[in-house]
Amino acid sequence: MKENKVLLIGEPMGLLISCEEKKLEDSRHFISSIAGAEYNVALGLTRLGHTAEYITKIGTDTFGKKILNALRDNSISTNKVMVDENYSTGFMLKGKNSHGDPEICYYRKNSAASTLTIDDVKDIDMTEYSALHMTGIFPPLSETCLETAEYLMKKAKSCGITVFFDPNLRPRLWKSTNHMTETLNKLAEYCDYILPGYKEGEILCGSAQPQKIADFYLNKGVNTVIVKNGPEGAIGFTNDETITSPAAYVEEIVDTVGAGDGFAVGVISGISEGLSLKDTLIRANAIGGMQIMSQSDNEDLPDRNKLNDFIKNNKAFL
């Protein structure tokens, strides 16, 4: 791969995180932040010294300004961030929950990002990039988003650009589970690396068994299938090898949101730097573990020194 310059497309959102362990409707105090799977990955890659360019649309509202400022403050390129005064920036509420996944409430229908079209991206020179990262969240935002996602993945594939794909299932955004499954499995045929969780595999492939998930996508021509296997860690599959890596040891789980994005940061950065699949999985599990110890979706994503120290001192990797 050439210079580590990754292209991402998606929807960043304003985020209000409850400070109280109550139902969202009963919460009175919130912390303001930013959410969005692709934003999280872009931020994580940048902290590790990679270059990330993020395609999106935001409104002229407060959340849009907050996102634009955060991108600049974190050295994420804004060259492909479009501002649309006719549509609002999406936002979400997240509850506080020390046991299990937090309550989530989205406000993203008819958002600025959902109006992205092929015309917005057709002039991008894909040969400038080493990789494209796509998730399964952006395609269902609208028909034009789905068309744009497939266009970019197909174009990247034809240019020989490495395509990473995290299914990141959000059933509420899709017309039906069948439509979600058929569409994402079609998009998977354009990717080189796919990162499903074992529970996602049960929906997408009909099985939660990592080997069966891997066989399903390897048979579609995917080069590498990396299955996130919950507390068991992760397993990487190619046609030539199978690598198992343990989950990082953490003393306390604070918030599971963003762990998968941290994992993706580890995979993309590791592969981009030429690490072995084994070392890439250790890095991915490490960042995922660091994420679940923080309430924020992205603010505690590590720089290289913090990451290396965590891996060196984590007993799961000794």
Secondary structure as the mmCIF struct_conf table of DSSP 4:
data_model
#
loop_
_struct_conf.conf_type_id
_struct_conf.id
_struct_conf.beg_label_comp_id
_struct_conf.beg_label_asym_id
_struct_conf.beg_label_seq_id
_struct_conf.end_label_comp_id
_struct_conf.end_label_asym_id
_struct_conf.end_label_seq_id
BEND BEND1 GLU A 3 GLU A 3
STRN STRN1 LYS A 5 ILE A 9
STRN STRN2 MET A 13 SER A 18
BEND BEND2 CYS A 19 LYS A 22
HELX_RH_3T_P HELX_RH_3T_P1 LEU A 24 ASP A 26
STRN STRN3 PHE A 30 ALA A 35
HELX_RH_AL_P HELX_RH_AL_P1 ALA A 37 ARG A 47
TURN_TY1_P TURN_TY1_P1 LEU A 48 GLY A 49
STRN STRN4 THR A 51 ILE A 58
BEND BEND3 THR A 60 ASP A 61
HELX_RH_AL_P HELX_RH_AL_P2 THR A 62 ASP A 73
TURN_TY1_P TURN_TY1_P2 ASN A 74 SER A 75
STRN STRN5 SER A 77 SER A 77
TURN_TY1_P TURN_TY1_P3 ASN A 79 LYS A 80
STRN STRN6 VAL A 81 VAL A 83
TURN_TY1_P TURN_TY1_P4 GLU A 85 ASN A 86
BEND BEND4 TYR A 87 TYR A 87
HELX_LH_PP_P HELX_LH_PP_P1 SER A 88 GLY A 90
STRN STRN7 PHE A 91 LYS A 94
BEND BEND5 SER A 98 ASP A 101
HELX_LH_PP_P HELX_LH_PP_P2 PRO A 102 GLU A 103
STRN STRN8 ILE A 104 TYR A 107
TURN_TY1_P TURN_TY1_P5 LYS A 109 ASN A 110
BEND BEND6 ALA A 112 ALA A 112
HELX_RH_3T_P HELX_RH_3T_P2 ALA A 113 THR A 115
HELX_RH_3T_P HELX_RH_3T_P3 ILE A 118 ASP A 120
TURN_TY1_P TURN_TY1_P6 VAL A 121 ASP A 123
HELX_RH_3T_P HELX_RH_3T_P4 MET A 126 GLU A 128
BEND BEND7 SER A 130 SER A 130
STRN STRN9 ALA A 131 THR A 135
BEND BEND8 GLY A 136 PHE A 138
HELX_RH_3T_P HELX_RH_3T_P5 PRO A 139 LEU A 141
HELX_RH_AL_P HELX_RH_AL_P3 GLU A 143 SER A 158
TURN_TY1_P TURN_TY1_P7 CYS A 159 GLY A 160
STRN STRN10 THR A 162 ASP A 166
HELX_RH_3T_P HELX_RH_3T_P6 PRO A 171 LEU A 173
BEND BEND9 TRP A 174 LYS A 175
HELX_RH_AL_P HELX_RH_AL_P4 THR A 177 ALA A 188
TURN_TY1_P TURN_TY1_P8 GLU A 189 TYR A 190
BEND BEND10 ASP A 192 ASP A 192
STRN STRN11 TYR A 193 ILE A 194
STRN STRN12 GLY A 197 GLY A 197
HELX_RH_AL_P HELX_RH_AL_P5 TYR A 198 LEU A 204
TURN_TY1_P TURN_TY1_P9 CYS A 205 CYS A 205
BEND BEND11 GLY A 206 GLY A 206
HELX_RH_AL_P HELX_RH_AL_P6 PRO A 210 LEU A 218
TURN_TY1_P TURN_TY1_P10 ASN A 219 GLY A 221
BEND BEND12 ASN A 223 ASN A 223
STRN STRN13 THR A 224 LYS A 228
HELX_RH_3T_P HELX_RH_3T_P7 GLY A 230 GLU A 232
STRN STRN14 ALA A 234 PHE A 237
BEND BEND13 ASN A 239 ASP A 240
STRN STRN15 THR A 242 SER A 245
HELX_LH_PP_P HELX_LH_PP_P3 PRO A 246 TYR A 249
BEND BEND14 GLU A 251 GLU A 251
TURN_TY1_P TURN_TY1_P11 VAL A 257 GLY A 258
HELX_RH_AL_P HELX_RH_AL_P7 ALA A 259 SER A 272
TURN_TY1_P TURN_TY1_P12 GLU A 273 GLY A 274
HELX_RH_AL_P HELX_RH_AL_P8 LEU A 277 GLN A 291
TURN_TY1_P TURN_TY1_P13 ILE A 292 MET A 293
BEND BEND15 GLN A 295 ASN A 298
TURN_TY1_P TURN_TY1_P14 GLU A 299 ASP A 300
HELX_RH_AL_P HELX_RH_AL_P9 ARG A 304 ASN A 313
HELX_RH_3T_P HELX_RH_3T_P8 LYS A 315 PHE A 317
#
